Amino acid sequence: WDKTRDPEGLLSTRQAIATALLGVFIGEWLRSKSREQTKLLGIFLAGVIGLILGRTWGIWFPINKKLWTSSYVLFTAGFALVCLAFCYWAADIKRWRGVWTKPFLVFGRNAITAYIVAWLFAILLFVFNIKVNGEVQNGYHYLFQRFFAPLGSPSFASLLFSLAFVLLCLIPIWLMDRKKIFLKI
């Protein structure tokens, strides 16, 4: 696929399946009849354990998204579970709901459409070229260099670019949500 590796081959498919199964297990745990505090503690502890195991396993088998390594699966699942525990605590236990939960609900109701919109926007950014000072740049590179790179370190600029991209993807999904248009498989 990439001359040196195949991120979608047999060696990474198991880890992708493991990632999906972890999500299924946590979903079943959330739907169980256990008490809210028990669920919260279980999710949080599973997250901390995943972070520790992923980081420790990463010493010998590096955390690598492109190869979807098992250490990557453990570490990112752990991080996601800690974040989920916080959201579960805030939204379901403390009942802090309002404006901050709306984007999550909108994305959740039209998740597949959001994925397709993000994919189309990404393609558009790489397809359209702009000539700047005699150099041809794709839309992604141009936007990043022109608007985000001057705002700070490369990692901070990348974070801002990612957040802007998510907000851009939210616009059509939000409009669809307002008109009660939901695409499902």
C-alpha positions as CSV (number, residue, x, y, z in Angstrom):
1,W,0.0,0.0,0.0
2,D,2.7,2.5,0.9
3,K,5.7,0.6,-0.4
4,T,7.0,-0.1,3.1
5,R,3.8,-1.1,5.0
6,D,0.2,-1.9,4.7
7,P,-1.9,-0.2,7.4
8,E,-5.1,-1.9,6.1
9,G,-3.6,-5.4,5.8
10,L,-3.9,-8.6,7.9
11,L,-1.4,-7.4,10.6
12,S,-3.4,-4.3,11.5
13,T,-7.0,-5.7,11.0
14,R,-6.9,-7.6,14.3
15,Q,-6.1,-4.4,16.2
16,A,-8.9,-2.5,14.4
17,I,-11.3,-5.2,15.3
18,A,-10.1,-5.0,18.9
19,T,-10.7,-1.3,18.9
20,A,-14.3,-1.8,17.7
21,L,-14.9,-4.6,20.2
22,L,-13.7,-2.4,23.1
23,G,-16.3,0.2,22.0
24,V,-19.0,-2.5,21.9
25,F,-18.0,-3.8,25.4
26,I,-18.1,-0.3,26.9
27,G,-21.5,0.3,25.2
28,E,-22.9,-2.9,26.7
29,W,-21.4,-1.8,30.1
30,L,-23.2,1.5,29.8
31,R,-26.5,-0.2,28.9
32,S,-26.2,-2.6,31.9
33,K,-28.4,-2.3,35.0
34,S,-25.3,-1.4,37.2
35,R,-25.5,1.7,39.3
36,E,-24.2,4.9,37.6
37,Q,-21.3,5.3,40.1
38,T,-20.3,1.7,39.4
39,K,-20.3,2.3,35.6
40,L,-18.4,5.5,36.0
41,L,-15.7,3.9,38.2
42,G,-15.5,0.9,35.8
43,I,-15.0,3.1,32.7
44,F,-12.5,5.4,34.5
45,L,-10.4,2.5,35.8
46,A,-10.5,0.7,32.5
47,G,-9.3,3.9,30.9
48,V,-6.4,4.4,33.4
49,I,-5.4,0.7,33.0
50,G,-5.5,1.1,29.2
51,L,-3.3,4.2,29.4
52,I,-0.8,2.5,31.6
53,L,-0.7,-0.8,29.6
54,G,-0.5,1.1,26.3
55,R,2.3,3.3,27.5
56,T,4.2,0.4,29.1
57,W,3.7,-1.9,26.0
58,G,4.8,1.1,23.9
59,I,8.3,0.8,25.3
60,W,8.8,-2.5,23.4
61,F,6.2,-2.1,20.7
62,P,5.9,1.6,19.8
63,I,2.5,3.5,19.8
64,N,2.0,4.0,16.1
65,K,-1.3,5.0,14.5
66,K,-0.3,4.4,10.9
67,L,0.5,0.7,11.8
68,W,-2.4,0.6,14.3
69,T,-0.2,-1.2,16.8
70,S,-1.6,-3.0,19.8
71,S,0.1,-0.4,22.1
72,Y,-1.8,2.3,20.1
73,V,-5.1,0.5,20.6
74,L,-4.6,0.2,24.4
75,F,-3.3,3.8,24.8
76,T,-6.0,5.5,22.7
77,A,-8.8,3.3,24.1
78,G,-7.6,4.3,27.6
79,F,-7.6,7.9,26.7
80,A,-11.0,7.7,25.1
81,L,-12.4,5.9,28.2
82,V,-11.1,8.6,30.6
83,C,-12.7,11.2,28.4
84,L,-15.9,9.2,28.2
85,A,-15.9,8.8,32.0
86,F,-15.7,12.6,32.3
87,C,-18.5,13.1,29.8
88,Y,-20.7,10.4,31.5
89,W,-20.1,12.0,34.9
90,A,-20.9,15.5,33.6
91,A,-23.9,14.7,31.4
92,D,-25.5,11.6,32.9
93,I,-24.6,11.8,36.6
94,K,-24.4,15.5,37.3
95,R,-27.0,16.3,34.5
96,W,-25.0,19.2,33.2
97,R,-26.6,19.4,29.8
98,G,-27.1,22.4,27.5
99,V,-25.2,24.2,24.8
100,W,-22.0,22.2,25.3
101,T,-23.7,18.9,24.6
102,K,-25.5,20.0,21.4
103,P,-22.6,19.4,19.0
104,F,-22.1,15.9,20.3
105,L,-25.8,15.1,19.8
106,V,-25.8,16.6,16.3
107,F,-22.8,14.5,15.3
108,G,-24.2,11.4,17.0
109,R,-27.5,11.6,15.2
110,N,-25.9,11.9,11.8
111,A,-22.5,10.2,12.4
112,I,-22.2,8.5,9.0
113,T,-23.1,11.7,7.2
114,A,-20.5,13.6,9.3
115,Y,-17.9,11.0,8.3
116,I,-18.7,11.4,4.6
117,V,-18.7,15.2,4.9
118,A,-15.3,15.2,6.5
119,W,-14.0,12.8,3.8
120,L,-15.3,15.1,1.0
121,F,-13.9,18.2,2.6
122,A,-10.5,16.5,3.0
123,I,-10.5,15.5,-0.6
124,L,-11.4,19.0,-1.7
125,L,-8.5,20.4,0.3
126,F,-6.0,18.1,-1.4
127,V,-7.5,18.5,-4.9
128,F,-7.6,22.2,-5.3
129,N,-4.3,23.8,-5.9
130,I,-3.3,27.5,-5.3
131,K,-0.2,29.2,-6.7
132,V,1.6,31.2,-4.1
133,N,4.9,33.0,-4.9
134,G,5.4,30.7,-7.9
135,E,4.9,27.6,-5.9
136,V,1.8,25.3,-6.2
137,Q,0.2,24.3,-2.9
138,N,-2.8,22.2,-2.3
139,G,-5.6,23.8,-0.3
140,Y,-4.7,22.0,2.9
141,H,-1.1,23.2,2.9
142,Y,-2.2,26.8,1.9
143,L,-4.8,27.1,4.6
144,F,-2.5,25.7,7.3
145,Q,0.5,27.8,6.3
146,R,-1.5,31.0,5.8
147,F,-3.9,31.0,8.7
148,F,-2.8,28.5,11.4
149,A,1.0,28.1,11.3
150,P,1.5,31.8,12.4
151,L,-0.6,31.2,15.5
152,G,2.0,29.1,17.4
153,S,4.0,25.9,17.5
154,P,3.3,23.3,14.8
155,S,1.4,21.1,17.2
156,F,-0.8,24.0,18.5
157,A,-1.4,25.2,14.9
158,S,-2.3,21.6,14.0
159,L,-4.8,21.4,16.9
160,L,-6.4,24.7,15.8
161,F,-6.6,23.5,12.2
162,S,-8.3,20.2,13.4
163,L,-10.8,22.1,15.5
164,A,-11.6,24.4,12.6
165,F,-12.1,21.4,10.3
166,V,-14.5,19.8,12.8
167,L,-16.4,23.0,13.1
168,L,-16.6,23.2,9.3
169,C,-17.9,19.7,9.2
170,L,-20.5,20.5,11.9
171,I,-22.2,23.2,9.7
172,P,-23.9,20.9,7.1
173,I,-24.7,18.3,9.8
174,W,-26.2,21.0,12.0
175,L,-28.4,22.2,9.1
176,M,-29.5,18.7,8.4
177,D,-30.3,18.2,12.1
178,R,-32.4,21.3,12.2
179,K,-34.4,20.0,9.2
180,K,-34.7,16.6,10.9
181,I,-32.8,14.9,8.1
182,F,-31.0,11.8,9.4
183,L,-29.1,9.3,7.1
184,K,-28.8,5.8,8.5
185,I,-27.7,2.5,7.2
